[in-house]
């Protein structure tokens, strides 16, 4: 008798933890991959009434509720994520269009937070929380118009991409809080976003039933994909089937001097593009292909390939009009070591000169200019922003807290209290179509899906690519695992 057990089966009938909430519904969650272990895992859960819960489903000891009284924001939590390589910092977006930075070691206070203006740009405003003692939120972003639907950090942790109901994709340098690039949907809001594994491209999906591929280095739309018959809910790159160039760092400009000149939204970084084209044409190695997937409200799963003929076109399809007099004169360089942000004096939540990137991951998609700041042993502004905040000592992990099987977040107030809302600059949508912000359909390549198949009876809400399988979930509550071709695992092969 011979037994070959490839993998230990997971008993899905016995969950690690189960919680039932009353008065509000969970809307999103995120695990802290940086601190996760077999004995402990930090989990954030966002709710429809605006609260955020921090808990450990393995230890069943740690449980903390943020925005419990809804003094910070009363709208639904649309997305939340841990700051890359951080133990206690996380971002939360709401349907109000606000984005908040929290620290798990700080309380939320007993009164509504007061803010002071920290930075303002085209379509966004950043505030610091005014308080004599450290409290949440540490920073508040107001981005675009309408709900902020999703955001995602670049693979190196330096950039933050956001999509919202105003149909705009905005990319920020997270440390300096500078807007690096922007794109507008063909029509309607943008719902989902995903970075390519190397950080070169961003794919979005939304209410225009399209998937849109945006080049981070060129600041332009390079392709659209049409295959869905309704809104696209999730987009995700497949890192296990993508063939990516990794032999050199990505170039953001043609020369060193360009890094110090203002970059206009309407201008494509041509020198970088031509440089990569010439290098690419001389290579005889394997072709470059990015594969990504999408699922939508039409219950369909689509697979797409982003190939060399789209990534490196020899001639542009057309010359899109450049947008003038719509944005401010320029933005700082795409790769910045930080900016001279004023420090708020004599406040408990003093904001140092730039956001901390001590938790950023090393990545080749960073120019040599940014690296030169650290080579001399001098810590640049982009290192140590939030790391220098006054943090309490980590709480005793073995603190004796009662684990409650059933949770109630209390009565949800139905009041229509309004918070002070600053006027936001509006985007002139009548002047955008046909520009680099939103090219016409015939101005960029139109991708067709490799696979487009109906796989559920209800709208699809989850798509994940793993090494040996693909995971999807639908609004009906069904989670499906799809084996890759030739990757099916048998738990007992022969006896």
Secondary structure, DSSP 8 states (H G I E B T S, - for coil): ------S----TTS-S---EEESS-EEEEEE-TTT--SS---EEEEETTS-EEEE-TTTS--EEEESTT-SS--S-EEEEEE-TT-SSEEEEEETTSEEEEEETTSB--SS--EEEEEEEETTEEEEEEE-SS-BS-SEEEEESSS-EEEEEE-TTSSEEEEEETTSEEEEEETTTTEEEEEEE-SSS-EEEEEE-TTSSEEEEEETTSEEEEEETTTTEEEEEEE--SS-EEEEEE-TTT-B---SS----SSSSGGGGS-B-TT---HHHHHHHHHHHHT--S---BEEEEEEETTSEEEEEEE-HHHHT-SS-S---B---SSS-S-B--SS-S-------TT-TT---SS---TT----SSS-HHHHHHHHTS---TTSSTGGGS-------TT------SEEE--------------------GGGTBTBSSB--GGGSEEE--SEEEE--SS-EEEEEE-SSEEEEEETTS-EEEEE-TT----S----
